[in-house]
């Protein structure tokens, strides 16, 4: 009988120990889960800070006149042959009174030439025209108003293989600071395009 009592006591002690271990494991799991939530939250906050800092790097200045917005549009192609690249600005000469300044820089690999062009002008809604405009630099820079009344910049290339360029903007006069997504980049052999399509 003493042996049965000892075995019963041993079983009770074993069950109590198992319960204590289970409770400790549950406590550890809860602590780990809580810490994982904290770590995930911290990582998300740090990622948001890094993303915000990267966004800040694209704007140089306080947002006022003379502020630069870097890399607001890009172009790359590994294709071959001649091409024209058109930049459709968010400026409509019938509705916007805004000045602009764009700088295009890059490398026309197959031509062995620097891409370097500057476009300035004034979308003047009062008379529905693009005025006080100039386009200078490499690759026959041209400004025109499309049939959709938007302002376009055009560059012409004799060989487009591995052509790469980036567009920067400066806030000038009464204009806004153009940012990423404001400019539509359109590759077309046409002399003029309209919002991604060849003009009729």
Secondary structure, 3 states (H helix, E strand, C coil): CHHHHHHHHHHHHHHHHHHHHHHHHHHHHHHHHHHHHHHHHHHHHHHHHHHHHHHHHCEECCCCCCCEEEEEEEEEECCCCCEEEEEEEEEECCCCCEEEEEEEEEEEHHHCEEEEEEEEEEEECCCCEEEEEEEEECCCCEEEECCCCEEEEEEEECCCCCEEEEEEEECCCCCCCCCCCCCEEEECCCCCEECCEECC
